[in-house]
Amino acid sequence: MKEIEVMVTFDNKKEEVLDVLSQFKYIGKKEIIDTYFIDPLRKNLEPESDLRLNETFRIRKYNDTCYLTYKKQHFKGKQWVYSDEYETKVENYETIKQIVFLLGLEELITVHNKRTIFKNKDYEIVFEDVKNLGYFIEVEKLSNDDSNELEIKEEIRSFIRSLKLKNVKELNIGKNQFLLSRKMGIELNIYNDIKYE
């Protein structure tokens, strides 16, 4: 399953954005904890020198539900295009975390995220409140076909433009990489040169 998404920051207040998003079907709220791991014996899960994460292994917990997820990122040059995502539900968060540690993996970063989710006929639209990072909107489309990912991304961008938010900037890194850069005190060029006005 291809996960094609665009994530943006903006200068609007939380209440203004939620008011704009209220025109879409409200799905609900989720509080998610994503813990990402590296394997000291394998290089593919380690961040690149620019902290780019080409492959990630994580445990996701929300409410009483827990998932193991492996993601492989696909880039065209430096621009992230889409991810292949492999995910399965597991029974017990503490048990699976202990198994992962016993296998020798080490915690890289943990992202705490409060999501408010909306949908329209084409996209899942998520307002995100991420601890130690701020507010984001993520618009996602899942695809099983061989559609042109860059065309789908441009369609998503047009949709975001239609929301008429202030000073929209598109991120070219994930929240995990963004938080990792803050934790390590490394300044990254985190935005794409895409115009939203």
C-alpha positions in Angstrom: 0.0 0.0 0.0 1.4 3.4 -1.0 1.0 6.1 1.5 1.0 9.4 -0.5 0.7 12.5 1.8 1.6 16.1 2.2 2.3 17.6 5.6 2.2 21.4 6.2 2.7 24.0 8.9 0.7 27.2 9.0 0.3 30.4 11.0 -3.4 30.1 11.9 -4.6 29.5 15.4 -5.7 26.0 16.3 -9.4 27.0 16.5 -9.3 28.7 13.1 -7.9 25.5 11.4 -10.4 23.2 13.2 -13.2 25.6 12.1 -12.0 25.3 8.4 -11.8 21.5 8.7 -15.3 21.2 10.2 -16.7 21.3 6.7 -15.5 17.7 6.2 -16.8 14.5 7.8 -15.5 14.3 11.4 -14.0 10.9 12.2 -12.7 11.3 15.7 -9.7 11.9 17.9 -6.7 9.7 18.6 -3.8 10.1 20.9 -0.8 8.2 19.4 2.6 7.4 20.7 5.1 6.3 18.0 8.4 4.9 19.2 11.1 4.4 16.5 13.9 2.0 16.8 17.4 1.5 15.3 19.4 -1.7 15.1 23.1 -1.2 16.0 23.9 -4.2 13.7 22.1 -2.9 10.6 22.6 0.4 8.9 19.2 0.7 7.1 17.3 1.9 10.1 19.9 4.5 11.1 19.5 8.2 10.1 21.6 9.5 7.2 24.0 12.4 7.9 21.1 14.8 7.1 18.9 12.8 9.6 16.8 11.5 6.7 15.2 8.1 7.7 15.0 5.9 4.6 13.5 3.0 6.5 11.8 3.0 9.9 10.6 0.4 12.4 8.2 1.6 15.0 5.7 0.5 17.7 2.5 2.6 17.5 0.2 2.8 20.5 -3.1 4.5 20.7 -5.7 3.8 23.4 -5.5 0.0 24.0 -4.4 -0.8 20.4 -0.8 -1.5 19.4 0.8 -1.9 15.9 4.2 -2.9 14.6 5.1 -0.9 11.5 7.9 -1.0 9.0 8.1 1.8 6.4 10.3 2.2 3.4 10.5 5.8 2.1 10.8 6.6 -1.6 12.5 9.8 -2.7 13.0 11.6 -6.1 16.3 13.4 -5.4 15.8 15.0 -1.9 12.0 15.2 -2.2 10.0 12.5 -0.4 7.4 11.1 -2.7 5.6 8.2 -0.8 6.1 5.3 1.6 5.5 1.6 1.4 4.0 0.7 4.8 3.7 -2.8 6.4 1.7 -2.8 9.6 0.2 -5.5 11.8 -1.7 -5.4 15.1 -0.1 -6.8 18.2 -1.6 -7.7 21.5 0.4 -6.0 24.3 2.4 -2.8 24.1 4.7 -3.5 27.0 5.4 -7.1 25.9 6.2 -6.2 22.3 8.4 -3.3 23.4 10.3 -5.7 25.7 10.7 -8.2 22.8 12.1 -5.5 20.6 14.6 -4.4 23.2 15.6 -8.1 23.8 16.3 -8.4 20.1 18.9 -5.7 20.5 17.1 -2.7 19.0 17.5 0.7 20.6 15.0 3.5 20.9 15.7 6.4 18.5 12.9 8.8 19.2 9.3 8.9 20.5 6.6 11.1 19.0 3.5 12.0 21.0 0.7 13.1 18.7 -2.9 14.2 19.3 -4.8 13.9 16.1 -8.2 15.2 15.1 -9.3 13.3 11.9 -11.6 14.3 9.1 -12.4 12.8 5.7 -13.7 13.7 2.4 -14.3 11.5 -0.7 -10.6 11.7 -1.7 -8.5 12.2 1.4 -7.9 11.7 5.1 -7.3 15.2 6.6 -5.6 15.2 10.0 -5.0 18.1 12.4 -2.0 17.2 14.5 -0.8 18.6 17.8 2.7 17.1 18.3 4.4 17.4 21.6 7.6 19.7 21.4 6.9 20.4 17.7 3.5 22.3 17.3 0.6 22.0 14.9 0.5 20.4 11.5 -2.0 19.3 8.9 -1.4 16.1 7.1 -3.5 15.2 4.0 -3.1 11.6 2.9 -4.3 9.3 0.1 -3.7 5.6 0.0 -3.1 4.0 -3.4 -2.7 0.4 -4.6 -2.2 1.2 -8.2 0.8 2.5 -10.2 -0.6 6.1 -10.4 1.9 8.9 -10.7 2.7 9.7 -7.1 3.9 13.2 -8.0 0.5 14.0 -9.7 -1.3 12.8 -6.6 0.9 15.0 -4.4 0.1 18.0 -6.6 -3.7 17.2 -6.3 -3.2 17.1 -2.5 -1.4 20.5 -2.7 -4.3 22.0 -4.6 -6.7 20.7 -2.0 -4.5 22.3 0.8 -4.4 25.6 -1.1 -8.3 25.6 -1.2 -8.3 25.7 2.6 -6.9 29.3 2.4 -4.6 28.9 5.5 -1.9 31.5 6.3 1.8 31.1 5.5 1.5 27.4 4.6 4.9 25.6 4.3 5.3 22.0 3.2 7.5 19.7 5.1 10.0 17.5 3.4 10.7 15.4 6.5 8.6 13.4 8.9 7.7 14.4 12.4 10.2 11.8 13.7 13.0 13.4 11.7 11.9 16.9 12.7 11.8 15.9 16.4 15.2 14.1 16.1 16.8 17.2 14.6 15.5 19.3 17.6 16.7 16.7 20.1 20.2 16.7 18.5 20.3 20.5 18.0 20.9 20.1 14.3 19.4 22.7 11.9 17.8 21.2 8.9 16.2 22.6 5.7 12.9 21.0 6.4 10.6 22.7 3.9 9.9 22.0 0.2 10.0 25.0 -2.2 6.3 24.7 -3.0 4.1 27.9 -3.2 0.8 27.8 -1.4 -0.4 31.4 -2.0 
